[in-house]
Structures are given as C-alpha cells and as structure tokens.
Amino acid sequence: MAEQIQVPEGWLRNAAGGLQHESEIREQDKMRDMVVMGIVKDAVRLHEELKALKKRALEEIDDLVTIAGEKFDMKLGGPKGNVSLISFDGRYKVKRVYSNVQTFTEEMEVAKVKVFECISRWGKTVSEDAHRHLFTLATNAFRLTRQGEISLSRVQEMTRVDIDDEDWKKAMEAVKDSIIVNGKAVYIQVQERVGEKAYRTILLDIAGV
C-alpha cells in the first residue's frame, strides 16, 4: 500500500494531484470546496448509518422468525423469504423484501438489431408520426444508463407493446431470452399507515425525500 503523503498546513491538493497554497486559490473555489466537503461528510455519515440500520434490522427480523419457529419446535433453514412485521397499534410496517437481480446476456445485442430492423422496414408502410414514435420508444429502451448499462425497466416496457408482426414478436422473444437472474438482493422497507388501510413508504433514498 502506497504511503499517504501528508499535506503541509496551508496547502491543498488540487484535482491534478499537485499541491497548491491557499493564497493562490480563488475565494469562489474555496467556498465551493467547503460546500462539497461539508455535504460529502454528512452523506458518508448517513451512508454508514443506513448500512448499520439495514444490518441490525435484518438480524432482528431473523431472530424474530427463529423465535417464532422455536415455539412450534421448528428449525427454519433454507432460502429466506419476504416478511412483513406490523407494530401493535398497526401504525407502522417493516418489510424484509427479497428480489431477483436481473441482467442481460449477449443476446440483447441480437435483439437490439432485430428491433431496429423491424422499425426500419415499417418506415415504408406506416405514417411518419407512428414511425417516429416507435423509433423513440426503441431508442429510449436501449439507451445506456449512467452506469453504461441497458435499463431493464425500459426494455420491459417496450416488450409490453403489442404489435402483430412476426419479426417484432421474434425480436421480443430475443429480448426476453437475454434476461437472466444473477442473484438476489434484500432490502428493508419501512411504512407508515395513512388512512384506514393504506401504508406509505418512509423514503430512505435521497432521491425520493
């Protein structure tokens, strides 16, 4: 492991990796750095707290399920499943949810070619508006995310479009064949009751609050 080089007092490391004295840094740059580092510090702290919350919640739910099984002389093993726990007053619900992690095989590239072949062929027989709509739909479906991957939800949305064309149906089959399950993910969902029966999720991701 490379030795961490201590930054001398009054100096800051810049984005290029070099050292720059505070007197040579613009006030706007200093303020921007202060804002960014303040937000990052809080974000890292919250991230660690959420990790700890998830770990503790999963352990306590496991313990509760084990105790429930022991009451009936049952030792529970094998795959864990989804569980919903409700507070005594019914106001809150905590859910342990397992979901499949899905990804694509190389067949998705074949499906992509077949989809655009269909749309290109239809351009000679359908209206300009219909052709533009289909082209936009397909382009959005195969547009890469920020992580450089195809969005599963957008592709699945495209497969729900019912088009009576044999080539299109084959293309959709190729899309479905390319989707594989690549493990499982588990997450904790906390909900609060609103009204008599409905529950609203207490959002724990920064995008949703």
C-alpha positions in Angstrom: 0.0 0.0 0.0 1.4 3.4 -1.0 2.4 5.7 1.9 -0.1 8.6 2.4 1.8 11.8 1.8 0.9 14.4 4.4 -0.3 17.7 3.0 1.5 20.6 4.7 -0.6 23.2 6.6 -1.8 26.0 4.4 -1.7 23.8 1.3 -4.4 21.9 -0.5 -4.2 19.1 -3.0 -5.8 20.0 -6.4 -7.7 17.8 -8.8 -4.5 17.1 -10.8 -2.8 15.7 -7.7 -0.4 18.6 -7.1 -0.2 20.9 -4.1 -1.4 24.5 -4.2 -1.0 27.1 -1.5 -4.3 28.6 -0.1 -3.1 32.1 -1.0 -3.2 31.0 -4.7 -6.7 29.7 -4.6 -9.7 31.8 -5.6 -12.3 32.5 -2.9 -15.0 31.0 -5.1 -13.0 27.8 -5.4 -12.5 27.7 -1.6 -16.3 28.2 -0.9 -17.2 25.6 -3.5 -14.8 23.1 -1.8 -16.1 23.9 1.6 -19.7 23.2 0.5 -18.8 20.0 -1.3 -16.8 18.6 1.5 -19.5 19.5 4.1 -22.2 17.7 2.1 -19.9 14.7 1.5 -19.1 14.4 5.2 -22.8 14.2 6.1 -23.5 11.9 3.1 -20.8 9.4 4.2 -22.1 9.5 7.8 -25.7 8.8 6.7 -24.5 6.1 4.4 -22.8 4.3 7.2 -25.8 4.8 9.5 -28.1 3.3 6.8 -25.8 0.3 6.4 -25.8 -0.2 10.2 -29.6 0.1 10.2 -30.1 -2.5 7.5 -27.7 -4.9 9.2 -29.5 -4.5 12.6 -32.9 -4.8 11.0 -32.1 -8.0 9.1 -30.6 -9.6 12.2 -33.5 -8.7 14.4 -36.0 -9.9 11.8 -34.1 -13.2 11.6 -34.1 -13.5 15.4 -37.9 -12.9 15.4 -38.6 -15.5 12.8 -36.3 -18.0 14.6 -38.1 -17.5 17.9 -41.5 -17.9 16.1 -40.3 -21.2 14.7 -38.9 -22.5 18.0 -42.3 -22.1 19.6 -43.5 -24.8 17.3 -40.3 -26.9 17.6 -39.3 -25.9 14.0 -35.8 -25.1 13.0 -36.1 -22.9 10.0 -33.5 -23.2 7.3 -33.1 -22.9 3.5 -33.9 -19.8 1.5 -35.2 -16.8 3.4 -38.4 -15.2 2.2 -40.3 -11.9 2.4 -41.6 -10.9 5.8 -44.0 -8.1 6.9 -44.0 -7.0 10.6 -46.7 -4.7 11.9 -46.5 -2.7 15.1 -49.0 -3.5 17.9 -51.0 -0.3 17.1 -51.0 -1.1 13.3 -49.4 2.3 12.5 -46.1 1.0 11.2 -45.0 -1.8 9.0 -41.4 -3.1 8.4 -40.9 -5.4 5.4 -38.0 -7.6 4.5 -38.1 -8.0 0.7 -36.0 -10.2 -1.5 -35.9 -9.5 -5.2 -34.1 -11.1 -8.1 -31.1 -9.2 -9.6 -31.6 -9.4 -13.3 -29.1 -8.7 -16.1 -28.6 -9.3 -19.8 -26.7 -11.8 -21.9 -25.0 -11.1 -25.2 -28.3 -12.0 -26.9 -29.6 -8.5 -26.1 -27.3 -7.1 -28.9 -29.1 -9.5 -31.3 -32.5 -8.4 -30.0 -31.5 -4.7 -30.5 -30.6 -5.3 -34.1 -33.8 -7.1 -34.8 -35.9 -4.4 -33.2 -34.4 -1.6 -35.4 -34.7 -3.8 -38.5 -38.4 -4.0 -37.8 -38.7 -0.3 -37.3 -36.7 0.5 -40.5 -39.0 -1.8 -42.5 -42.1 -0.3 -41.1 -40.9 3.2 -42.1 -42.1 2.4 -45.6 -45.6 1.3 -44.6 -46.7 3.3 -41.5 -47.3 7.1 -41.0 -44.4 9.4 -40.2 -45.8 10.0 -36.7 -46.1 6.3 -35.9 -42.6 5.5 -37.2 -41.1 8.4 -35.1 -43.0 7.1 -32.0 -41.7 3.6 -32.5 -38.1 4.8 -33.2 -38.2 6.9 -30.0 -39.6 4.0 -28.0 -36.8 1.7 -29.1 -34.1 4.3 -28.8 -35.1 5.0 -25.2 -35.3 1.3 -24.4 -31.7 0.6 -25.4 -30.3 3.9 -24.2 -27.5 3.3 -21.7 -27.8 4.4 -18.1 -25.1 6.5 -16.3 -23.5 3.2 -15.3 -23.2 2.2 -19.0 -25.9 -0.5 -18.8 -29.3 -1.0 -20.5 -32.2 -0.2 -18.3 -34.2 -3.4 -17.5 -37.4 -1.4 -16.8 -37.3 0.5 -20.1 -36.7 -2.7 -22.1 -39.5 -4.5 -20.3 -41.8 -1.5 -21.1 -41.0 -2.0 -24.8 -41.9 -5.7 -24.6 -45.4 -4.8 -23.4 -46.2 -3.0 -26.8 -48.5 -5.4 -28.7 -47.6 -5.4 -32.4 -48.9 -8.0 -34.7 -45.7 -8.6 -36.7 -43.8 -11.9 -36.7 -40.4 -10.2 -36.8 -41.3 -8.0 -33.9 -42.5 -11.0 -31.9 -39.2 -12.8 -32.6 -37.3 -9.7 -31.5 -39.3 -9.5 -28.2 -38.6 -13.2 -27.6 -34.9 -12.5 -28.1 -35.2 -9.7 -25.5 -36.9 -12.0 -23.0 -34.4 -14.8 -23.6 -31.5 -12.4 -22.9 -32.7 -11.5 -19.4 -31.3 -13.8 -16.8 -31.4 -13.8 -13.0 -28.0 -13.1 -11.5 -28.5 -13.5 -7.7 -30.8 -11.9 -5.2 -30.9 -8.6 -3.3 -32.5 -7.9 0.0 -33.8 -4.6 1.3 -35.7 -3.2 4.2 -38.9 -1.2 3.7 -40.4 0.9 6.5 -44.0 2.1 6.0 -46.4 4.3 8.0 -50.2 3.9 7.8 -52.2 6.6 6.2 -56.0 6.3 6.5 -57.6 3.0 7.5 -55.7 0.5 5.4 -53.1 2.2 3.1 -49.4 2.4 4.0 -46.9 5.0 2.8 -43.2 4.1 2.5 -40.9 6.2 4.6 -38.3 7.0 1.9 -34.7 6.3 2.8 -33.1 7.2 -0.5 -32.0 10.8 -1.1 -33.7 11.0 -4.5 -37.2 10.3 -3.0 -37.3 12.6 0.0 
